[in-house]
Amino acid sequence: MLIFKGDALLAGDGEGSFDWPDRPSEALRCSLDFPESWQDLTAWCEVGEDFEARGAEWLDLRAIWHRFGEEAFARAGAAYQYMNWRRSMRFCSFCATPLEAREEDRGLSCPGCGRAFYAPLHPAIIVAVERDGRLLLAHNRRMPEKRYSVLAGFVEPGESLEQTVVREVREEVGIEIGGIRYFGSQSWPFPSSLMLGFTAHWSSGEAIPDGLELDEAGWFAPDALPNVPPPLSISRRLIDDFVRRQGCKN
């Protein structure tokens, strides 16, 4: 049982699990109240701000990865996305009838007009661009100071993933790229993204940050990287893969 209070998840002390055995009587919403089709998720409950538990602490989802590992992060992330969606999606957007959990899948149905609704998923690309043995890294204004990462952005209607990669790189740093290859993916529950990773090679242009999202950008050698994201996201996996491949060449 995962117990959420807003965006925080209840975890035990330094030795304990973040799974709790019992459903709190104060639960506002709980997946156990939904049909059987929802029960293959890790069970979750949402509690109010006044709920407390002794011998425990509240962690954000990133902390779950560091303390309990990737599998725990994935389970908690999936539960969080459904919990957050169920909290905000309460009424039909067409006829305002209260929605009900569907019997046949993890969707919601409107008993008034019969429409079905499903948890949103927002695809986004993230790309490691290389040039002559160097990696393009940039500082996003929303990142911690002096932390650099590879470029990323959301897919727009009508685009293929490859078109999004080209557009985002062009918009953010003004260069053209080629040799786009798929790398891997990661569910990213902040709040409901699917990150699709790619590698690419520089073709032309000088990397100049757009000044809107990015305020700094540059090409970095594998042995002279700046402060980069910690090892929990696909951005770091892309960076580590670049370093590994450069090391193999040498």
Secondary structure as UniProt FT lines:
FT   STRAND          2..5
FT   TURN            6..7
FT   STRAND          8..12
FT   TURN            14..15
FT   TURN            25..26
FT   STRAND          29..30
FT   HELIX           31..33
FT   HELIX           36..38
FT   TURN            39..40
FT   STRAND          44..46
FT   TURN            49..50
FT   TURN            54..55
FT   STRAND          56..59
FT   HELIX           61..68
FT   HELIX           70..88
FT   TURN            93..95
FT   STRAND          100..101
FT   STRAND          108..109
FT   TURN            111..113
FT   STRAND          116..117
FT   STRAND          122..131
FT   TURN            132..133
FT   STRAND          134..140
FT   TURN            141..142
FT   TURN            145..146
FT   STRAND          151..154
FT   TURN            157..158
FT   HELIX           161..173
FT   STRAND          176..188
FT   TURN            189..192
FT   STRAND          193..204
FT   STRAND          214..220
FT   TURN            222..223
FT   TURN            231..232
FT   HELIX           234..249
//
